[in-house]
Amino acid sequence: MRTSRWAIFGLLLALTPLAARAEEPSRLPGTSPLTLEGDVAATLVDGVDRFLLRKTAESVAGRARYWKRDYSSRAAYEKSVEPNRKRLAHILGVRDPRVPFDAPELVGTTASPALVGKGPNYEVFAIRWPAFGDVHGEGLLLVPTGRPKVADVVAIPDADQTPEQIVGLAPGVAAESQYARRLAESGCRVIVPTLIDRRLESRNGRVKLTTREFLYRPAFELGRHLIGYEVQKVLAAVDWFARDAKGGDPKIGVFGWGEGGMLAFYSGALDTRIDAVGVSGYFGPREGLWQEPIDRNVFGLLEQFGDAEIASLIAPRTLKADTAKGPEVVVEPGNGGGPGRITTPVLRAALDEFWRYGSIVADLERHPNNGGLMAEADLPPGSSDLVQVEVKALDSSAKPSDDDEAPKATAPLPDAEARQARQVHEIDRHNQRLLVESAYVRQEYFKGLDTSSLDAFKKTIEPYRTAFRDDVVGRF
């Protein structure tokens, strides 16, 4: 015991100079002591938050360096923005080849025929069509009767609407906003696809996710996206419209509200066969995207694209947008999924974004019916006025109709719940198939890596290192 006490005493004696020196610590030049008080972790998060918000705001001015627009002619302009169009398709996950088909399939049985409704001058059919892989689009087809067809339009509902609602065969959407039937009344042949809905459900007995987030999560890490999948369904319908023209010049439009407006917007930006784009309840600044539901999260979007830049991919074709109230969606935190909120952009912000678009394409000779922004308060979603602009842009001689008579059901309507389940299952199955195949895709991707020597490896690994840093992890 005595030995131990003396050993401790000796140790304390030896440490005394160190303790004295600790009272006046030495400092590296140009540094000072860290004297943060309170929750250091919260301070760190706040700092990162400020940094990212600053970078988000700076992205608007930084986008110009990615564009090399040539305004000398329409052909030159479209060629000059093609790299940006391909970049947008890539980050949206529009990568899988679409399946060609002769015509949509009628969906019916001996008990429930495919003809499900009739309007004053059109018929309504339940249909489905191949899109990509084993995934189909499914919804309704409205075919004009007793008059020549004016144009072909894909009318896209919001995620929480059914095709039957915007056609007027089911309750839930005001007559003024039943834009699918307004287009058919005006002589358009119309396809109305079903979208994946936003219902919140328990997944695997552990967390609650919206259906859209449930499908977004595996798609995102496979380089795909739910937005891209639904754009593919729209573009597959456009493929049919173009093919059905049999070499003629088809007049093709897309039109949507809310999530449907977003999909119409992206589809028009990616496919130059689309002549007119109608966007209701969506257009505005996109710098607040991080606050929206996670299924709208697109990797690297703001680096090159805001709504003004995406609109510039539609020019010089017709884009008509409005400031109608969009869907009000809140995904609450605490369920295990990503919280988020969809709100309608304030009128001033939407105007500013559209003016920014106008400044981008000011030197481009545009179509006489190139559209604009219907900037009014209290506009109804997908209004008749917006529909009329769409129809006139597709055919200037057309006479848009606004009939108050809704279509009548002629047979039992499609089972919306069963149809939604099929749509979810097909996309989930596609994601899982891609996951199985991904090892072989990576092997093909890395075929340029030379492992014959250390020097060869060091040289050939660099492009992969750069791609991982810039296109996967992301960097500032």
Secondary structure, DSSP 8 states (H G I E B T S, - for coil): -HHHHHHHHHHHHHHHHHHHHHTS----TT-------S-HHHHHHHHHHHHHHHHHHHHHHHGGGG-----S-HHHHHHHTHHHHHHHHHHHT--S-B---SS-EE---SSS-SEEEE-SSEEEEEEEEEEETTEEEEEEEEEE-SS---EEEEEE--TTS-HHHHHTSSSSS-GGG-HHHHHHHTTEEEEEE------EEEETTTEEEEHHHHHHHHHHHTT--HHHHHHHHHHHHHHHHHHHTTTS---EEEEEETHHHHHHHHHHHH-TT--EEEEES--S--TTGGGS-GGG--TTHHHH--HHHHHHHHTTSEEEEE------EEE-TTSBS--EEE----HHHHHHHHHHHHHHTTTS---TT-EEEE--TT--TT-HHHHHHHHHHH-TT----------EE-S----HHHHHHHHHHHHHHHHHHHHHHHHHHHHHHGGG---SSHHHHHHHHHHHHHHIIIIII---
